[in-house]
Amino acid sequence: MKTYLSSRLPWLFAIAAAALFPTLRQTVASDSSYAVVVSQQTAEDAGWKPVVEALVLKHQALVIPYTDSAEQAKPALRQAFPRYVCFVARPEEASRAFVGHVHRVTRQMDADPYTDCFWGILTGYDAANALQIAKQTEPLTIRKVAAGTEFATTMVDEGVWYCELNQGKMVRKERGRVAAPQRVPEDTTEALVGALNDYRPDLFITSGHATERDWQIGFRYRNGSFRCADGRLFGLDTRGQRFPVDSSNPKVYLPVGNCLMGHIDDGNCMALAWLNSAGVRQMLGYTVPTWYGYMGWGVLDYFVEQPGRYTFAEAFFANHHALMHRLAMCGSELLDQSGGDTDRRRSPPAISDEARAAGLTPADALGLVFDRDVVAFYGDPAWQARLADRPKAYEQALIQADGTYRFEITPQRGSDSFAPINTNGSQRGGRPFVAFLPQRVTDVRIIEGEDLRPVITDDFVLVPNPGVCDPAKRYRVVFEARRL
């Protein structure tokens, strides 16, 4: 169960914000649920200061400055305990190490191992790009999806995906129709650029080989690539033809299976080009070569395969909670092991009998540790982007009344209700059911459903997925809790 500091110092953040932004003194709310963490140097930079100001105005945010490391924000975050935390960072600050620091700091705001807020790193190719992202206010309902890899077309209004495994294959789903395969040219570079520029998707998904400088479109065959220069994306086909990407409509980008797409190692990298020239307002990305895949591919299980249930930020953190739950099952001592080691030949750790009974192996534990701190979430975490609501494999409801909470999962597809919709990729399926609480709680007491082995923290409830669904069984957890 999470623990809390009873005393808080909201005046500290108001004073800090007023000192940094004297014109905003009246807009800093002492009880804000949103905090901006930013280095003193970035906060005082003439170009980047308006980025922080925009977030403060939009969210009535607290400002937590630090001097040398984001780790220095931890005491202030523990005191404020905000629901959302945005780390504003210039590209030279948003390193792989910085992403790791953010993961660890936001898990250490209280005593349990789970991430304690929705966080995002807001950066951009330059300050103007970052300001554009910070000023985005209108929510995004995702109705149109394009991808360079297979996804569950049954769960979207319309979409198109180009196969990374079979050359010349594309699948298109038109609104109100069933998806159908089509033959396309063997080199799909121009078509994928067109999918961004002309089709104007709300969500773009990729997988396959990648580096900080390119995305290689074909995984099992020769194809073109996406590359970047001066903050702009372009396609380069196998004949050397160049196709500029100019896609300004706001969108979410999920490079779920790409190595290094989230690694900002200098100003000329793919992540910054996606943010700058492709209209991307939120994205995830591995900062290392990926091989296990739980933190990337699993976001599709929550975001795409449960359309309308979660915002992108919620889907990302539901998946991270799932990872931490799985890792804790392997052994609590693994929760603090360092991750991101690219050497897969490390000796796998010992795991618990419970984990073995659940089908996990020492290699799984190694992979979970690897994935835990290396996937970045870029963008304003409070900006809402979610898929258009569609029928789902199961319904879930969280109902609150007079301090009692009821979390109920209702199967919609018989014994297949808890099975994955799509298995393309790595580590798909089996994700636990997650619901975020409308406010933080404490003093939890389970009344019903303890046999489902729920995890209830101050801000979410998690119920392990049994895999096979028994339609006659009641999947319900009832608990009492006191609002913080």
N, C-alpha and C positions, 0 to 999 in steps of 0.2 A: 504494500500500500504506500502511496506517496506521502511524503512528509512536507511540512511547510514551515517557513519562518513566520512567527506571529507578528513581528514588527516589520513595517515597511517604511521606506523613506522616499515617497514620491516627490517631495520637495527637492530632493537632491537632483533629480532628472530635470525638473522644471527650471532650476537654477542653471544647470549645465546647458540646457537648450537655450535659455534666455541669453546666456553669455555668448554662445556661438551664433545665435540668430536673434539679435535684439528686436527685429521687426516682427517676430512671431511670439512675443512674450504672452500675449493674450490667447494664443491658440493652443498652447501646450496644456493638455488636460492631465491633472495629477493622477487620475484614476484610469488612464488609457490602457486598453488591452493590446496596444500595438507599440512596439519599440523599434527604433532605428539605432543600430550599432554601427559606428563609423570611426575611422581613425581621425585623430586630430588634424593630421595633414590633409586628408581628403575633405573634412568638414570646412577647412579654412581655404581650400582651393577655390578660386573665383569661378571656375567652370563647374565644379562638382557641388558646391554649396547649394545651388538651386535644386539639385536632385534631392537632397535631404529636405529642403524647404517644401518641395512638392509633396513628399511623403508625410511630413508633419501636418500640412494643411489638409491633405486628403483623409488622413486617419486620426487626426488629433493625437499624434504620436509623441511618445517620450523619446528623448535623444540620449544615448549612452555613448559618450566618446571614450576612446582609448588611445594610448600613446604608441605602444610597440607591438602589441599582439591582441587579437580578439579574445584570447584567454583572460585578459584583464577585465573584460566585461562581465565575467561570470558572477562576481559578488553582486553587482548591480542588477543583473538579470534574476538572481535568486530573490532579491528583495522585491522587485517589481512583478515578477512572475507573469509576464504578458502572454496572451494567447498567440500573438503573431510577432515574429522578430525578423526584421529585414536588415541584412548586412550590406551596407552600401560600400562598394569597393572599386577602386580604379583597376584597370586590367592588370597592372603590375603588382597589385596586391592579391588578386584573385587566383592564387596559385593552387597547386595540388595540396600543399601543406595547409593552406588557408581553408580549403574545403574540409579537410580532416579536423582542423581546429573547430570549425563551426559544428560539425557532427558531434564532437565530444562535449563542447561547451553546452550545447542545447540538450544533452542527455544528463547533464550534471546540475541542473537547476533544482533538483530534489534528489531523494535517496534511491528511487527505483531506476532500472536500467533503460527505460524507454525515453524516447525524445519527448520533451516537455512543452513543445510549442510547434506551430507551423512556421518554418523559417524559409527564407529565400535569400540568395545572393544577388543583389541588383547591381549589375555592371553593364558595360556597353563598349563598343569600339572606341567611342569618345564620350565626353560628357553630354553632348547633344543627343546621342543615341540613348544613353541611360535616362536622360530627362524625358524623352518620348515614352519610354517604358514606364517610368514613375508616374506619368500623367495619365496613363490609360485608366479610365474609370468604367466605361460601359462593359458590363459582363458579356461573355462570349458563349453563345449556345452553338455547340458543334453539330452541324448537320451534314457536312461534306468532308470526307476523309480521303487523302491520297497517301500512297506508301510505296516503298521499294522492297517490301516484304509482305507476306501473307498476314491478314488479320481477319477477325470475325465480321464479315460483311453483313451477317444477319442482325447485328446489333447496331447498325448505323442507318441513317436515312438514305444516304447514297455515298458511293465511294469507288475508288479504283486502286488496284495494286499491281505492281510489276514484279514478276517472280525473279528472285535472286538465285534460284536453284535451277530453273529450266529456261533456257534461252528462248526468246520469242513468245513467252507466255504473259498474258495480262488478263486480269479478271475485273469486270466492271459491274457495279450494281447501280441501276438507275432507280430513281425514287418510285416506290410502289411496285417494283419488280424484283425478281429473283436474280442474284448474281450469275453472270455467264462468262466463260472464258473467251478470249479473243486472241488471234495471232497478231503479233506486232513485229516490227523490224528487230533484228538480232541486237543491234545497238540501240538502247532505249534512252540514251543521254538527252537527246533533244525532247523526247516525249516527257521525261520527268521534269525537265526545266519548264516545259509547257504546262505540266500539271500544277506547278507552283504559280507561274505567271498568268495563265489563262483560265485554268480550272478554279483557281483561287480557293484551295481547301482551307478549312478551319483547323485541321489537324494534319500533320505530316509525320509519317513513321518510317524509320529506316533501320536496317541491320547490316551485317556484313563487315568486311574488312575496312578499316579506316585508320587514319592517323590525325594528328593535329592539323594537317595540311590538306587532307583529301578524304572523300568517301568513295570507295571502289564499288560501283553499282552491282556488278556481278560477283556472286560468291563462289559458284562452281564453274563459271565460264568467263571468258574475256568480254568485257564491256567497257564503257567509258567511265568517267569519274566526275565528281563534283570537287572543285578546288576553290581556293580563295586568294585574293590579292587586294591590299588596301581596303580591307573591310567589306569587300564585295564577293559574293558567291558567283561562280560560273560553272557551266558544264563543259567538259572537254571530251569529245567523243574519240573513238579509236582511229579516226582519220585526221585528228588534230583540229577539228572545227570547234570553235568556242561559242558558247551560248550563255549570255549574261542572265543571271537571275535578278528579276525586278518584281518582287511580290510584296506589295505593301499592306495587304489586308491583315489585320491582327490574327495571329494563330498560335497554336501550341505545337512544339516540336518534340517528338519522342524518338531519339536514336537508341532504341531499347537494346540493341545487340551490337552496337558499334564500339570498338576500342577507341579510347582517347578523345572522343568527340567533345567531351566536357572539359578537357584540359586546356587551360589558358596559360600557355608557356611564354608567349609574347604577343605583340599586337597583331601579328599575321597568323591567326588561327581560325579554324572553322567555327568554333563556338561564337566568337565575336562577329564573324561574317553572317552567321544565321540571325543573330540579334539585330544586326545593322541593315541587312539588305533583303531579308526574307520576311519581315513583319512579325518575327517571333517575339512574343511577349513573355512566355514562360517556356522553359525546356529543362530536361534532365540531361545528364551526360556523364559517362565514365571518364575519370581522370587518369586511368591506367588501362593497359590492355586487359580486356575482359575474357574470362574463360568459364566462370561458373554461371553467372547470369541472373541470379535471383533478384537483385535490386533493379535490374532493367526490365526484363521480360515480364516480371510479375506485375508491373504497373498496368499492363494491358488487362490483366485479370480483374483489377479493380476499376479501371477507368473506362475501358472499351466494352468489356463483357458484362458490366453492370451499368448500362447507360443511364445517365441522369442522377445516379445515386451519390456520386462523389464529385467535387471539384477536382481539378488536376492536383492541386496541393494536397487535398485530402487523400487522393488515391496514392500519391507518392508516399505519404507518411503512414497510411494504412499498411502499405507494403513493407515499409521499414519496421513498423510494429510487428508485422508477421515474421520478418527476418529475426528480430530480437527474441520473439517468443520461441522460435524454432531453435535459435542458438542457446537460449536458456535451457531448453529441453535437453540439449546435448550435454550441458554442464555449465553451472553458473560461473565457474572459474574462467570459462572461455569469453565471457562478456567483456573482460578488460584486456584481452590479448590484442596486440597491435595487428591491424589488417593492411590490405593493399600490397602485400608481398607478392611480386610477380613470379616468384619461383614456385611452380606447382609441385616441385619435387620435395618440398618440405615434408618432414615426418608428420603425418596426420595425428591429431590429438586423440586421446582416449575419450570415449563418449559414454553416456549413461545407458543403463539397461532400458530405461524408458524410451530413449531415442532409438535404440536398436529395435525395440518392439514396434515403433512407429515407422520402421523401414529406413531410418537414417543410417549413414555410415560415417566413419571418421573423415572420409573425403568430403562429405557434405559439410561437416563442421569446419573443415579447412576453408571450403568455399564460402561459407557464411561469414566467417571472420574476414576473409578477403574482401567481400563485397560491402561490409558494414559501413565504412567511412570514406568510400572512394567515389560515390556517385553524387554529383552536384545537382542542386535545384536552383536554377537561375530565374529571377523575376520577382515581382511583388507577390508574397505568399497569400495576401488577402484578396488579390484580384481573382474573380470567379470565372473559370472556364470549365464547362461541363458539357457532356454529350446530351443531345435532345433525348428526352425520356422515351423509353421503349419498353415493351414487355421483357421481363428478365426471367432467368431460370428459377429464381426464388425471390420472394418478397421479404423484406425485413422492416420491422417497425420498432421504434423506441418511444415509449409512452411514459410520461411523467405525471404524477398526481400526488400532491401532499407528501412529498419526500419519498415516494415509492416509485421505482423505475421498473418498467417491464420491457425487456428486449425479446422479440419474438421473430423467428425465422419460419416462413411458410413456403414449403415446396410448391413449385408450379409445373414441374416436368417429371413427376413421379420419381422413380428410383434414380433417374439421371439428373435430378435437380442440382446436386452438388458437384457434378462432374465438370471439367473444363469445357468451354465452348469451342476453343481452338487450342491446338497443341504445338503450333509452329514456334520454334525457338528453344529456349532452355529453361528448365525449372518451372514449367507451366502447371497450373492447377493446384488444388489442395489448399488454397489460401484460406485462412480463418475468416469468419464473419466479424466485421468491425463496425461499430457505430460510435460516433463522436458525441459526447454529452453536450447539452446546450450550455452548461456552465460547470465550473469546477466543483467537485464534491469531496467530502471526507467522511470518515466514520462509516464505511460501507459494511453492510450486513446482508449476506445472501439469504433470501427466504425460500427460493425455489430454483432448481436447475443446477445445483452444485455438481450433479453427476455429469454435466456437460463440460466441466472443468473450465469455467470462465476465468478470465483475467479482468479485473475491474480496477482501473486507476482513477485519478482525479478527473480525467477528461475523456476517457474512452472505455468501452467495454469490448472485449475480444472473446469469441467462442471458437474453439478449434473446429475445423471442418472434419467431419467423420469420414468423408470420402463417399461412401455409399449411403444414399438417403433411404430412410424408412418412412414412406409417406404417412404411415399410421402413427408415427411417434410425434410427440409434442416437443419442439425445439424452443424452449422458453426459459429465460433467466429473469427472476424477479429479485430485486434488492432494494434495501433502504439505504439512504445516504443523506448526509446533511450538506446543504449548499455552503460553499466557502464564502 
